[in-house]
Amino acid sequence: IDTPTDLIQTGRTLFPAATYDACKLTAMVSISSPDTPEELEEVDDNARAPVYLVAVVDKSGSMSGDKIKSLKETLEFIIKEMSKRDRLAIVEYDTNVYTTLPLTTMDEAGKNAANAVVKRLRTGSSTNLSGGLKTGLSLIPSDIDTKTVVSTLLMTDGHANVGTKTASGIIEEMRALQQGGVGRCTVNTFGFGKDHNATMLKDISDAAEGMYYFIENADSIATSFADCLGGLLSVSAQGIELTIEACGDNQIGRIHTPKSISEIVAGKQYRIALGDMQEGENRDIPFEVSVSACSSAEKFPLAKISLSYFNMKTEAMGECTEEICIARVAELSDEHKEANTEVNKHCNRILAADAAESAVSLANTGNIEEARSCLEKAAAEIKESVSAGDDLCQGLLQQLETSKSGLASRSTYQQAGQYQMNAFSKCMKMQRCAASAAPESWIAFPSRHQTTSE
């Protein structure tokens, strides 16, 4: 059975028309990756891209007991799921850093070696997170081609207390390595329990195009790792770049994405590095346009959108281009004033994610009431919007309410709120599910990758 593999790009506007006068409008680019039909999900490993993983494992003293037991079981699950086309490395860190498994092919001999390393895993002393991450990144070959999916899985249950201890310092070290051609990959972070630095882990994952997973208890470790691994095994496109170019005298304003934006021509042309997409995923990027005045036009071009990417299935570059247009009229009719619910709901998604992120920043400096007010304002705006009844928006409102509950007091925020809000904002901005972090996000971003190790 032939199945589509090309990414699909669509342009929309919040409103279908504008008057002849100069004005500001919201447009949106939507990109979708086709899903594999369920009857074809059980395919030969050769049908997917090879995966290189580096597991950077916290073995500090606080990981003892159920945490280390569940972690070992999960590493065994990862080893089992990998094929002879894949490679795995394991780095363990406490006060010191140990490469206990160099990057190894996961054939039968490699899996035996990896499982032996996991069985020997024992807890130790402090938390040299920066040392572990740098060592893990250094294990990734610099000559990996675009046909391979590469990721580092960084795990901790505490705060960095040996080596570089701040998020900004760790990110600076990571970027220096990557700019030098070392460790160019996504970094997915996993925070175990309620004593880790959630903001640090989210910031590290932000800087390396990965996800942040909040693992509340030992039972959810396997679920989160399975979700992450399932996604990596289903990457359909890499090196995705979107170019937005204003038509005529129009000007491009703010582009709502957490991804890296390069300004080609100020106000006119921008390139966004979107990283990778997994099967069945969508990326929706709202952006603002300052529209020039005109005399009349049934089809007035706002912006040209161009997409390029490496198709992991066909092992070839793909590209597509189209114009986003609106009608220009002397006077707006009632129909012209009806907002597009698809665009509106993703504006709400950005609004909620920004509010949660702002609330975290406020709460981290002790401004709990101001943080709550920030969430309440966003929720009120979503409730009044045209897409308020949409499943995504209902999920946003539920999560904003949960976030508000996590700000009942400073202690509540420290014990629970910070983890939920960081995970929530991350999921919404990335449009990627982090299974155990926020059940409501599964409604927003349905994923076939939520398998477990059972």
MIFINU-408526 format. One record per residue (C-alpha): residue number from 0; residue in three letters; x, y, z. Coordinates in steps of 0.25 Angstrom, whole numbers, always signed. Layout:
BEGIN
<kolba NUM, "ALA", <X, Y, Z>>,
...
This chain:
BEGIN
<kolba 0, "ILE", <+0, +0, +0>>,
<kolba 1, "ASP", <+6, +14, -4>>,
<kolba 2, "THR", <+4, +24, +7>>,
<kolba 3, "PRO", <+7, +39, +6>>,
<kolba 4, "THR", <+20, +43, +12>>,
<kolba 5, "ASP", <+21, +58, +8>>,
<kolba 6, "LEU", <+18, +69, +18>>,
<kolba 7, "ILE", <+6, +77, +15>>,
<kolba 8, "GLN", <+6, +92, +16>>,
<kolba 9, "THR", <-6, +101, +17>>,
<kolba 10, "GLY", <-8, +116, +19>>,
<kolba 11, "ARG", <-20, +123, +26>>,
<kolba 12, "THR", <-24, +136, +32>>,
<kolba 13, "LEU", <-32, +139, +44>>,
<kolba 14, "PHE", <-42, +147, +36>>,
<kolba 15, "PRO", <-45, +145, +21>>,
<kolba 16, "ALA", <-45, +160, +17>>,
<kolba 17, "ALA", <-40, +174, +20>>,
<kolba 18, "THR", <-44, +187, +16>>,
<kolba 19, "TYR", <-36, +196, +6>>,
<kolba 20, "ASP", <-29, +203, +17>>,
<kolba 21, "ALA", <-16, +199, +23>>,
<kolba 22, "CYS", <-18, +190, +35>>,
<kolba 23, "LYS", <-12, +179, +43>>,
<kolba 24, "LEU", <-16, +164, +41>>,
<kolba 25, "THR", <-13, +150, +47>>,
<kolba 26, "ALA", <-9, +139, +38>>,
<kolba 27, "MET", <-5, +125, +40>>,
<kolba 28, "VAL", <+4, +114, +34>>,
<kolba 29, "SER", <+0, +100, +37>>,
<kolba 30, "ILE", <+9, +88, +34>>,
<kolba 31, "SER", <+5, +74, +36>>,
<kolba 32, "SER", <+12, +61, +35>>,
<kolba 33, "PRO", <+4, +49, +30>>,
<kolba 34, "ASP", <+1, +38, +39>>,
<kolba 35, "THR", <+4, +23, +36>>,
<kolba 36, "PRO", <-9, +15, +35>>,
<kolba 37, "GLU", <-11, +6, +47>>,
<kolba 38, "GLU", <-11, -6, +38>>,
<kolba 39, "LEU", <+3, -2, +34>>,
<kolba 40, "GLU", <+9, +1, +48>>,
<kolba 41, "GLU", <+16, -12, +49>>,
<kolba 42, "VAL", <+27, -10, +39>>,
<kolba 43, "ASP", <+41, -15, +37>>,
<kolba 44, "ASP", <+51, -7, +44>>,
<kolba 45, "ASN", <+58, -4, +31>>,
<kolba 46, "ALA", <+45, +5, +27>>,
<kolba 47, "ARG", <+49, +15, +38>>,
<kolba 48, "ALA", <+61, +24, +40>>,
<kolba 49, "PRO", <+72, +19, +49>>,
<kolba 50, "VAL", <+73, +25, +63>>,
<kolba 51, "TYR", <+85, +29, +71>>,
<kolba 52, "LEU", <+82, +31, +86>>,
<kolba 53, "VAL", <+91, +35, +98>>,
<kolba 54, "ALA", <+85, +33, +111>>,
<kolba 55, "VAL", <+91, +42, +122>>,
<kolba 56, "VAL", <+87, +36, +135>>,
<kolba 57, "ASP", <+87, +42, +149>>,
<kolba 58, "LYS", <+92, +32, +159>>,
<kolba 59, "SER", <+93, +42, +171>>,
<kolba 60, "GLY", <+89, +37, +184>>,
<kolba 61, "SER", <+75, +42, +184>>,
<kolba 62, "MET", <+72, +33, +172>>,
<kolba 63, "SER", <+72, +20, +181>>,
<kolba 64, "GLY", <+60, +11, +183>>,
<kolba 65, "ASP", <+49, +11, +174>>,
<kolba 66, "LYS", <+54, +22, +165>>,
<kolba 67, "ILE", <+67, +14, +161>>,
<kolba 68, "LYS", <+59, +1, +160>>,
<kolba 69, "SER", <+49, +7, +150>>,
<kolba 70, "LEU", <+60, +15, +143>>,
<kolba 71, "LYS", <+68, +2, +140>>,
<kolba 72, "GLU", <+55, -5, +135>>,
<kolba 73, "THR", <+52, +6, +126>>,
<kolba 74, "LEU", <+67, +6, +120>>,
<kolba 75, "GLU", <+65, -9, +118>>,
<kolba 76, "PHE", <+52, -6, +110>>,
<kolba 77, "ILE", <+59, +4, +102>>,
<kolba 78, "ILE", <+70, -6, +99>>,
<kolba 79, "LYS", <+59, -16, +95>>,
<kolba 80, "GLU", <+52, -6, +85>>,
<kolba 81, "MET", <+64, -2, +78>>,
<kolba 82, "SER", <+69, -10, +66>>,
<kolba 83, "LYS", <+82, -14, +59>>,
<kolba 84, "ARG", <+81, -1, +51>>,
<kolba 85, "ASP", <+81, +7, +64>>,
<kolba 86, "ARG", <+92, +11, +74>>,
<kolba 87, "LEU", <+92, +14, +89>>,
<kolba 88, "ALA", <+102, +20, +99>>,
<kolba 89, "ILE", <+100, +21, +114>>,
<kolba 90, "VAL", <+107, +32, +122>>,
<kolba 91, "GLU", <+105, +31, +137>>,
<kolba 92, "TYR", <+108, +43, +147>>,
<kolba 93, "ASP", <+108, +46, +161>>,
<kolba 94, "THR", <+120, +55, +166>>,
<kolba 95, "ASN", <+128, +49, +155>>,
<kolba 96, "VAL", <+124, +45, +141>>,
<kolba 97, "TYR", <+126, +31, +135>>,
<kolba 98, "THR", <+124, +26, +120>>,
<kolba 99, "THR", <+119, +12, +124>>,
<kolba 100, "LEU", <+115, +9, +109>>,
<kolba 101, "PRO", <+121, +16, +97>>,
<kolba 102, "LEU", <+112, +18, +85>>,
<kolba 103, "THR", <+109, +3, +82>>,
<kolba 104, "THR", <+101, -3, +71>>,
<kolba 105, "MET", <+89, -10, +76>>,
<kolba 106, "ASP", <+91, -24, +70>>,
<kolba 107, "GLU", <+90, -36, +79>>,
<kolba 108, "ALA", <+104, -34, +85>>,
<kolba 109, "GLY", <+102, -19, +87>>,
<kolba 110, "LYS", <+89, -21, +94>>,
<kolba 111, "ASN", <+96, -31, +103>>,
<kolba 112, "ALA", <+107, -21, +107>>,
<kolba 113, "ALA", <+96, -10, +109>>,
<kolba 114, "ASN", <+88, -19, +118>>,
<kolba 115, "ALA", <+100, -23, +126>>,
<kolba 116, "VAL", <+103, -8, +128>>,
<kolba 117, "VAL", <+89, -5, +133>>,
<kolba 118, "LYS", <+90, -17, +143>>,
<kolba 119, "ARG", <+102, -11, +149>>,
<kolba 120, "LEU", <+96, +3, +151>>,
<kolba 121, "ARG", <+97, +7, +165>>,
<kolba 122, "THR", <+94, +20, +172>>,
<kolba 123, "GLY", <+105, +29, +177>>,
<kolba 124, "SER", <+107, +43, +183>>,
<kolba 125, "SER", <+105, +57, +177>>,
<kolba 126, "THR", <+99, +63, +164>>,
<kolba 127, "ASN", <+109, +67, +153>>,
<kolba 128, "LEU", <+98, +70, +142>>,
<kolba 129, "SER", <+107, +79, +134>>,
<kolba 130, "GLY", <+118, +69, +133>>,
<kolba 131, "GLY", <+109, +57, +130>>,
<kolba 132, "LEU", <+102, +65, +118>>,
<kolba 133, "LYS", <+115, +70, +112>>,
<kolba 134, "THR", <+121, +56, +113>>,
<kolba 135, "GLY", <+108, +51, +106>>,
<kolba 136, "LEU", <+108, +61, +95>>,
<kolba 137, "SER", <+123, +58, +92>>,
<kolba 138, "LEU", <+120, +43, +89>>,
<kolba 139, "ILE", <+111, +47, +77>>,
<kolba 140, "PRO", <+119, +46, +64>>,
<kolba 141, "SER", <+121, +60, +56>>,
<kolba 142, "ASP", <+119, +53, +43>>,
<kolba 143, "ILE", <+105, +47, +44>>,
<kolba 144, "ASP", <+96, +50, +32>>,
<kolba 145, "THR", <+82, +55, +31>>,
<kolba 146, "LYS", <+77, +41, +30>>,
<kolba 147, "THR", <+79, +38, +45>>,
<kolba 148, "VAL", <+71, +43, +57>>,
<kolba 149, "VAL", <+80, +47, +68>>,
<kolba 150, "SER", <+76, +50, +82>>,
<kolba 151, "THR", <+81, +51, +96>>,
<kolba 152, "LEU", <+72, +47, +108>>,
<kolba 153, "LEU", <+77, +55, +121>>,
<kolba 154, "MET", <+71, +50, +134>>,
<kolba 155, "THR", <+72, +56, +148>>,
<kolba 156, "ASP", <+63, +56, +161>>,
<kolba 157, "GLY", <+70, +68, +167>>,
<kolba 158, "HIS", <+78, +81, +166>>,
<kolba 159, "ALA", <+92, +82, +159>>,
<kolba 160, "ASN", <+101, +84, +171>>,
<kolba 161, "VAL", <+115, +80, +165>>,
<kolba 162, "GLY", <+121, +87, +153>>,
<kolba 163, "THR", <+113, +97, +145>>,
<kolba 164, "LYS", <+100, +99, +153>>,
<kolba 165, "THR", <+92, +110, +146>>,
<kolba 166, "ALA", <+83, +107, +133>>,
<kolba 167, "SER", <+89, +119, +126>>,
<kolba 168, "GLY", <+103, +113, +129>>,
<kolba 169, "ILE", <+100, +99, +124>>,
<kolba 170, "ILE", <+93, +104, +112>>,
<kolba 171, "GLU", <+105, +113, +108>>,
<kolba 172, "GLU", <+114, +101, +109>>,
<kolba 173, "MET", <+104, +92, +101>>,
<kolba 174, "ARG", <+104, +103, +90>>,
<kolba 175, "ALA", <+119, +104, +90>>,
<kolba 176, "LEU", <+120, +90, +88>>,
<kolba 177, "GLN", <+109, +89, +77>>,
<kolba 178, "GLN", <+115, +101, +70>>,
<kolba 179, "GLY", <+128, +94, +69>>,
<kolba 180, "GLY", <+121, +82, +62>>,
<kolba 181, "VAL", <+120, +74, +75>>,
<kolba 182, "GLY", <+107, +68, +80>>,
<kolba 183, "ARG", <+98, +74, +70>>,
<kolba 184, "CYS", <+85, +67, +74>>,
<kolba 185, "THR", <+72, +69, +81>>,
<kolba 186, "VAL", <+73, +68, +97>>,
<kolba 187, "ASN", <+60, +63, +104>>,
<kolba 188, "THR", <+60, +65, +119>>,
<kolba 189, "PHE", <+54, +56, +129>>,
<kolba 190, "GLY", <+51, +62, +143>>,
<kolba 191, "PHE", <+48, +51, +154>>,
<kolba 192, "GLY", <+40, +54, +166>>,
<kolba 193, "LYS", <+37, +68, +173>>,
<kolba 194, "ASP", <+51, +72, +176>>,
<kolba 195, "HIS", <+57, +75, +162>>,
<kolba 196, "ASN", <+59, +89, +156>>,
<kolba 197, "ALA", <+48, +89, +146>>,
<kolba 198, "THR", <+51, +102, +140>>,
<kolba 199, "MET", <+66, +98, +137>>,
<kolba 200, "LEU", <+62, +85, +130>>,
<kolba 201, "LYS", <+51, +92, +122>>,
<kolba 202, "ASP", <+61, +103, +118>>,
<kolba 203, "ILE", <+71, +93, +114>>,
<kolba 204, "SER", <+61, +85, +105>>,
<kolba 205, "ASP", <+57, +99, +99>>,
<kolba 206, "ALA", <+71, +102, +95>>,
<kolba 207, "ALA", <+73, +88, +89>>,
<kolba 208, "GLU", <+59, +86, +82>>,
<kolba 209, "GLY", <+55, +75, +91>>,
<kolba 210, "MET", <+44, +72, +101>>,
<kolba 211, "TYR", <+43, +73, +116>>,
<kolba 212, "TYR", <+36, +62, +124>>,
<kolba 213, "PHE", <+32, +63, +138>>,
<kolba 214, "ILE", <+32, +49, +144>>,
<kolba 215, "GLU", <+23, +50, +157>>,
<kolba 216, "ASN", <+26, +36, +162>>,
<kolba 217, "ALA", <+33, +23, +159>>,
<kolba 218, "ASP", <+21, +18, +152>>,
<kolba 219, "SER", <+21, +28, +141>>,
<kolba 220, "ILE", <+36, +27, +137>>,
<kolba 221, "ALA", <+33, +16, +127>>,
<kolba 222, "THR", <+22, +23, +121>>,
<kolba 223, "SER", <+30, +36, +118>>,
<kolba 224, "PHE", <+42, +29, +113>>,
<kolba 225, "ALA", <+33, +20, +104>>,
<kolba 226, "ASP", <+26, +33, +99>>,
<kolba 227, "CYS", <+39, +40, +96>>,
<kolba 228, "LEU", <+45, +27, +89>>,
<kolba 229, "GLY", <+33, +24, +81>>,
<kolba 230, "GLY", <+33, +38, +75>>,
<kolba 231, "LEU", <+48, +37, +72>>,
<kolba 232, "LEU", <+45, +24, +65>>,
<kolba 233, "SER", <+35, +31, +56>>,
<kolba 234, "VAL", <+42, +44, +51>>,
<kolba 235, "SER", <+37, +46, +37>>,
<kolba 236, "ALA", <+44, +59, +34>>,
<kolba 237, "GLN", <+57, +66, +38>>,
<kolba 238, "GLY", <+63, +80, +35>>,
<kolba 239, "ILE", <+50, +86, +33>>,
<kolba 240, "GLU", <+51, +101, +29>>,
<kolba 241, "LEU", <+39, +110, +27>>,
<kolba 242, "THR", <+41, +124, +20>>,
<kolba 243, "ILE", <+31, +135, +21>>,
<kolba 244, "GLU", <+32, +146, +11>>,
<kolba 245, "ALA", <+23, +158, +11>>,
<kolba 246, "CYS", <+16, +161, -2>>,
<kolba 247, "GLY", <+17, +176, -8>>,
<kolba 248, "ASP", <+17, +187, +2>>,
<kolba 249, "ASN", <+12, +178, +14>>,
<kolba 250, "GLN", <+21, +176, +26>>,
<kolba 251, "ILE", <+23, +163, +34>>,
<kolba 252, "GLY", <+21, +166, +49>>,
<kolba 253, "ARG", <+23, +156, +61>>,
<kolba 254, "ILE", <+24, +141, +58>>,
<kolba 255, "HIS", <+18, +132, +69>>,
<kolba 256, "THR", <+28, +121, +70>>,
<kolba 257, "PRO", <+38, +116, +80>>,
<kolba 258, "LYS", <+47, +112, +69>>,
<kolba 259, "SER", <+59, +119, +64>>,
<kolba 260, "ILE", <+56, +131, +54>>,
<kolba 261, "SER", <+66, +137, +45>>,
<kolba 262, "GLU", <+63, +151, +39>>,
<kolba 263, "ILE", <+66, +151, +24>>,
<kolba 264, "VAL", <+61, +165, +21>>,
<kolba 265, "ALA", <+55, +173, +32>>,
<kolba 266, "GLY", <+40, +173, +32>>,
<kolba 267, "LYS", <+40, +166, +19>>,
<kolba 268, "GLN", <+46, +152, +20>>,
<kolba 269, "TYR", <+48, +142, +31>>,
<kolba 270, "ARG", <+53, +127, +32>>,
<kolba 271, "ILE", <+49, +118, +43>>,
<kolba 272, "ALA", <+57, +106, +47>>,
<kolba 273, "LEU", <+46, +96, +51>>,
<kolba 274, "GLY", <+55, +84, +54>>,
<kolba 275, "ASP", <+48, +71, +52>>,
<kolba 276, "MET", <+33, +65, +51>>,
<kolba 277, "GLN", <+28, +52, +55>>,
<kolba 278, "GLU", <+17, +44, +48>>,
<kolba 279, "GLY", <+3, +50, +51>>,
<kolba 280, "GLU", <+9, +63, +56>>,
<kolba 281, "ASN", <+5, +77, +53>>,
<kolba 282, "ARG", <+12, +91, +54>>,
<kolba 283, "ASP", <+3, +103, +54>>,
<kolba 284, "ILE", <+10, +116, +53>>,
<kolba 285, "PRO", <+2, +129, +55>>,
<kolba 286, "PHE", <+8, +142, +50>>,
<kolba 287, "GLU", <+4, +157, +49>>,
<kolba 288, "VAL", <+4, +164, +36>>,
<kolba 289, "SER", <+3, +179, +34>>,
<kolba 290, "VAL", <-5, +180, +21>>,
<kolba 291, "SER", <-3, +192, +11>>,
<kolba 292, "ALA", <-15, +200, +6>>,
<kolba 293, "CYS", <-21, +197, -7>>,
<kolba 294, "SER", <-32, +201, -17>>,
<kolba 295, "SER", <-39, +187, -19>>,
<kolba 296, "ALA", <-35, +173, -20>>,
<kolba 297, "GLU", <-43, +160, -19>>,
<kolba 298, "LYS", <-30, +152, -16>>,
<kolba 299, "PHE", <-20, +161, -9>>,
<kolba 300, "PRO", <-7, +154, -6>>,
<kolba 301, "LEU", <-2, +155, +8>>,
<kolba 302, "ALA", <+11, +146, +9>>,
<kolba 303, "LYS", <+18, +135, +2>>,
<kolba 304, "ILE", <+21, +123, +10>>,
<kolba 305, "SER", <+31, +113, +6>>,
<kolba 306, "LEU", <+35, +100, +12>>,
<kolba 307, "SER", <+47, +91, +11>>,
<kolba 308, "TYR", <+51, +78, +18>>,
<kolba 309, "PHE", <+58, +65, +17>>,
<kolba 310, "ASN", <+48, +53, +16>>,
<kolba 311, "MET", <+52, +42, +25>>,
<kolba 312, "LYS", <+44, +32, +17>>,
<kolba 313, "THR", <+48, +35, +3>>,
<kolba 314, "GLU", <+62, +40, +7>>,
<kolba 315, "ALA", <+60, +52, -2>>,
<kolba 316, "MET", <+58, +67, +0>>,
<kolba 317, "GLY", <+44, +72, -1>>,
<kolba 318, "GLU", <+38, +86, -3>>,
<kolba 319, "CYS", <+26, +94, -6>>,
<kolba 320, "THR", <+21, +108, -7>>,
<kolba 321, "GLU", <+8, +116, -7>>,
<kolba 322, "GLU", <+2, +130, -5>>,
<kolba 323, "ILE", <-7, +134, +6>>,
<kolba 324, "CYS", <-18, +143, +1>>,
<kolba 325, "ILE", <-30, +151, +6>>,
<kolba 326, "ALA", <-41, +159, -1>>,
<kolba 327, "ARG", <-41, +174, +0>>,
<kolba 328, "VAL", <-54, +181, +1>>,
<kolba 329, "ALA", <-60, +195, +3>>,
<kolba 330, "GLU", <-68, +190, +15>>,
<kolba 331, "LEU", <-68, +177, +23>>,
<kolba 332, "SER", <-80, +168, +23>>,
<kolba 333, "ASP", <-84, +160, +35>>,
<kolba 334, "GLU", <-78, +148, +28>>,
<kolba 335, "HIS", <-65, +155, +27>>,
<kolba 336, "LYS", <-65, +158, +42>>,
<kolba 337, "GLU", <-66, +143, +46>>,
<kolba 338, "ALA", <-52, +138, +51>>,
<kolba 339, "ASN", <-46, +125, +46>>,
<kolba 340, "THR", <-47, +116, +58>>,
<kolba 341, "GLU", <-35, +108, +54>>,
<kolba 342, "VAL", <-26, +120, +54>>,
<kolba 343, "ASN", <-33, +126, +67>>,
<kolba 344, "LYS", <-31, +113, +75>>,
<kolba 345, "HIS", <-16, +113, +72>>,
<kolba 346, "CYS", <-15, +128, +76>>,
<kolba 347, "ASN", <-21, +123, +89>>,
<kolba 348, "ARG", <-11, +112, +90>>,
<kolba 349, "ILE", <+0, +122, +89>>,
<kolba 350, "LEU", <-7, +131, +99>>,
<kolba 351, "ALA", <-8, +120, +109>>,
<kolba 352, "ALA", <+6, +116, +107>>,
<kolba 353, "ASP", <+11, +130, +109>>,
<kolba 354, "ALA", <+3, +132, +121>>,
<kolba 355, "ALA", <+8, +119, +128>>,
<kolba 356, "GLU", <+22, +123, +124>>,
<kolba 357, "SER", <+20, +137, +130>>,
<kolba 358, "ALA", <+14, +132, +142>>,
<kolba 359, "VAL", <+26, +123, +145>>,
<kolba 360, "SER", <+35, +135, +144>>,
<kolba 361, "LEU", <+27, +143, +153>>,
<kolba 362, "ALA", <+25, +131, +163>>,
<kolba 363, "ASN", <+40, +129, +163>>,
<kolba 364, "THR", <+42, +143, +168>>,
<kolba 365, "GLY", <+31, +141, +179>>,
<kolba 366, "ASN", <+20, +149, +172>>,
<kolba 367, "ILE", <+10, +138, +174>>,
<kolba 368, "GLU", <-3, +147, +173>>,
<kolba 369, "GLU", <+2, +154, +160>>,
<kolba 370, "ALA", <+5, +140, +154>>,
<kolba 371, "ARG", <-9, +136, +157>>,
<kolba 372, "SER", <-15, +148, +151>>,
<kolba 373, "CYS", <-7, +146, +138>>,
<kolba 374, "LEU", <-13, +132, +137>>,
<kolba 375, "GLU", <-27, +137, +140>>,
<kolba 376, "LYS", <-26, +148, +129>>,
<kolba 377, "ALA", <-22, +138, +119>>,
<kolba 378, "ALA", <-34, +128, +123>>,
<kolba 379, "ALA", <-44, +140, +122>>,
<kolba 380, "GLU", <-39, +143, +108>>,
<kolba 381, "ILE", <-40, +129, +103>>,
<kolba 382, "LYS", <-54, +127, +109>>,
<kolba 383, "GLU", <-59, +139, +101>>,
<kolba 384, "SER", <-52, +134, +88>>,
<kolba 385, "VAL", <-60, +128, +76>>,
<kolba 386, "SER", <-52, +115, +78>>,
<kolba 387, "ALA", <-55, +114, +93>>,
<kolba 388, "GLY", <-63, +101, +91>>,
<kolba 389, "ASP", <-52, +94, +83>>,
<kolba 390, "ASP", <-45, +82, +90>>,
<kolba 391, "LEU", <-32, +88, +90>>,
<kolba 392, "CYS", <-37, +101, +96>>,
<kolba 393, "GLN", <-45, +93, +107>>,
<kolba 394, "GLY", <-32, +86, +110>>,
<kolba 395, "LEU", <-25, +99, +111>>,
<kolba 396, "LEU", <-35, +104, +121>>,
<kolba 397, "GLN", <-34, +92, +129>>,
<kolba 398, "GLN", <-19, +93, +130>>,
<kolba 399, "LEU", <-19, +108, +133>>,
<kolba 400, "GLU", <-29, +104, +145>>,
<kolba 401, "THR", <-19, +94, +149>>,
<kolba 402, "SER", <-8, +104, +148>>,
<kolba 403, "LYS", <-15, +114, +157>>,
<kolba 404, "SER", <-17, +103, +167>>,
<kolba 405, "GLY", <-2, +101, +167>>,
<kolba 406, "LEU", <-1, +115, +171>>,
<kolba 407, "ALA", <-9, +114, +184>>,
<kolba 408, "SER", <+3, +117, +192>>,
<kolba 409, "ARG", <+18, +118, +190>>,
<kolba 410, "SER", <+20, +104, +196>>,
<kolba 411, "THR", <+9, +99, +187>>,
<kolba 412, "TYR", <+16, +105, +175>>,
<kolba 413, "GLN", <+30, +99, +179>>,
<kolba 414, "GLN", <+24, +85, +182>>,
<kolba 415, "ALA", <+15, +84, +170>>,
<kolba 416, "GLY", <+11, +96, +162>>,
<kolba 417, "GLN", <+25, +99, +156>>,
<kolba 418, "TYR", <+26, +85, +149>>,
<kolba 419, "GLN", <+12, +85, +143>>,
<kolba 420, "MET", <+13, +99, +138>>,
<kolba 421, "ASN", <+27, +97, +132>>,
<kolba 422, "ALA", <+22, +84, +125>>,
<kolba 423, "PHE", <+9, +90, +120>>,
<kolba 424, "SER", <+15, +102, +114>>,
<kolba 425, "LYS", <+26, +93, +107>>,
<kolba 426, "CYS", <+15, +84, +101>>,
<kolba 427, "MET", <+7, +95, +96>>,
<kolba 428, "LYS", <+18, +103, +90>>,
<kolba 429, "MET", <+25, +91, +83>>,
<kolba 430, "GLN", <+11, +84, +80>>,
<kolba 431, "ARG", <+17, +71, +84>>,
<kolba 432, "CYS", <+11, +62, +95>>,
<kolba 433, "ALA", <+19, +59, +108>>,
<kolba 434, "ALA", <+11, +47, +113>>,
<kolba 435, "SER", <+11, +48, +128>>,
<kolba 436, "ALA", <+13, +63, +129>>,
<kolba 437, "ALA", <-1, +67, +125>>,
<kolba 438, "PRO", <-12, +57, +122>>,
<kolba 439, "GLU", <-21, +68, +115>>,
<kolba 440, "SER", <-10, +71, +105>>,
<kolba 441, "TRP", <-13, +57, +100>>,
<kolba 442, "ILE", <-26, +62, +95>>,
<kolba 443, "ALA", <-19, +74, +88>>,
<kolba 444, "PHE", <-8, +66, +82>>,
<kolba 445, "PRO", <-12, +51, +80>>,
<kolba 446, "SER", <+0, +42, +79>>,
<kolba 447, "ARG", <+1, +28, +75>>,
<kolba 448, "HIS", <+15, +27, +82>>,
<kolba 449, "GLN", <+9, +26, +96>>,
<kolba 450, "THR", <+13, +11, +97>>,
<kolba 451, "THR", <+17, +6, +110>>,
<kolba 452, "SER", <+28, -5, +114>>,
<kolba 453, "GLU", <+17, -14, +119>>,
